[in-house]
Amino acid sequence: MLAYIATPLLATLALSPLVAADMITTAPAMPSHVAYAKRQASTQVVSAYPTTGPLPLSEYFYPLTAVPYQVNPYPVGRGPQSGYNICNSTTEGPASNCQTSFVNSIEDFCFWGAPGTTGGQEVADIEAAVVSYCSRSGHGSRIFPEGTFSAVQFLKTPAYIQVTGLFNQTAIGLDPTDGGGELDPHGADGLGNAIGSLMYSNGFESGNNSTYIQTQSWNNFIGSNQFCMKLCDPNYNTPLNYCENKYDIIGCNYNMPAAYEPGAFLSCDSDLQEIVGTYVSGGQTLTWSQPASLPANSVLPWTPVIPASSNCVTYQSSQLFPASNLGYQATALALGAAATTTAATSAATGTAAVSRTGASSGAAATSTTKSTSGAVSTSSSMSALLVSVVFGLVAILN
């Protein structure tokens, strides 16, 4: 989907009267989520799907125990998908290409991030190939490193569950300045972003907190160090669409109004939000039609309202994301701490680590500077230390 405008900018969006008038129409009827539930219930034999080409991603339903290796292995259009859907302990790691994702609770959720192993990527370039990043091990995905989140709010309603917050987007391989974009199970060609991606939850109000339910009505915004993810319950009977996918350039604050308060980690029950883009003016219910782009000085014809919440529980980040739940990230964290301790000890005693060229303590392979205490500082000895840490991590992971 299109990259969206950073949310602080949206507070000052101004549409000309002529353009604004063209965008306002009578609100149309929205599709029912009951259709998703009926289709899911009727899909008993997953092998009945065509095998010569892809259906729209929203047509595929699988029990979690019957997920195929790839939902879309077909070289048609933007396909095949770049990752895979069977994800387990053998796929979990920093290079995982898992494209099956989960949102269960404030401490157990995933959203999409950059594939590959290099940083500095932009959502607009990778939306078809994004992979799952999760807050804890156990999903066969990549795992957010410690300290990724500076705020998280989980909201549970009868119609949907939602997780929002603030984070360091370099932790999922994005360029730190990327304004981001929207990901959903549709896309212009119906193949989804990511192509072949699947979404599950055991946290829907209609569920039992243990059985995973698939939904094909969800959306995810990431960018400007802000994220929001909403999954609509396919068993909730409503003609309204709380997971609307068409407002992809107006970001989290409009699509998923929430606190986004630095330092706040909250899990709450919530009232239903107002339908995105629908508002009342002059006694009429109107809907806003999104243009192809919005100038930086535009103002939308409505102000998003944060729905009332109740039964909120406040957490500390360390309670939600302890190192014991971070899998390979905890191993990397421990190795990094050990390397720091070793380096500090060497500096305190005035000795240098043995280099890979055989240089012993006190003698460096190359020397360019000295500290005020007379201890030699070398780039080669530190490089050796870093190499040993990296190779040690690889050995552990393998």
Secondary structure, DSSP 8 states (H G I E B T S, - for coil): ------HHHHTT----HHHHHHHEEE------THHHHHHHHH---GGGS-SSS---GGG----GGG--S-S----STT-S-SSBS--STTT-STT--B-EEEEEETTEEEEEE--SS-S-B-HHHHGGG-EEEESSSSSSSEE--TT-EEEEEEEE-SSEEEEEEEE-GGGGTB-TT---EEE-S--TTSSTTTTT-EEEES--TTS-SSS-EE-S-EEEEEETTEEEEEEE-TT---SS-TT--S-TTSHHHHHS-----TT-EEEEEE-----TTEEEETTEEEEE---S---TT---SS------EEEEEE--HHHHS-GGGSTHHHHHHHHHHHHHHHHHHHHHHT-----TT---TT--SS--EE-TTS-EE-HHHHHHHHHHHHHHHHHHH-
